[in-house]
């Protein structure tokens, strides 16, 4: 079941985040694993912009996995990935975690992950 909060924010501006979009676009071999809850205020605030950034970067739905959690923050992958706070986004390449955003890092999810991904070789 997809997270409704991942629906792209229609007023998010790709032009204002051109560098972030280009970095995300360069990582076409990764999977974004998104834990959240449509009931969660932080998720409703942060995930629509992230969805818009992924959309602007032409990230295929095949590379985005949704993990909806209940209000007790229980659901698939919680124990395996050590999920305590939501939203949490884990970026994986070939099954290996290369970046992670947890709840409130002080900047938008896409910007935070793009900064982390910059230090990873996009072609590996």
Phi, psi and omega in degrees: 000123180287153175281122178298330181291350176274357175300129184301136175292118185292344180259001178292136185257111176296325180298325180285346182232039186304316182296317178299314181299317181295321178296313179299320180298326181290347180253070184275003181246019181249165176241133177260116178256118189244117174258132180189186177213133179296343178276347189272126180300316179297321179294316180296332180279319190262324188289325179300321177293322177295317176301320179294321179294316178297320178297314180297329180274006179059036177284124181292144175303334178294344182253012179234119179249130181259135177231084180291136179247154176278180184292348173268007182058043177249144179166185183300134174080356184300309181290315183300322183258003178064042182280121177242326184236149178230149003284149170235134177235125177248130177255125181237146172231125180052040177080001180252132178290128178241348178199154179209135171246132178235118173045285187220094181264006177088000176209164181303151183305310184299317180296314181299312181293322179299319178297319178294318183291333178305329182275359179253137179290116183297336185268355183286000000 
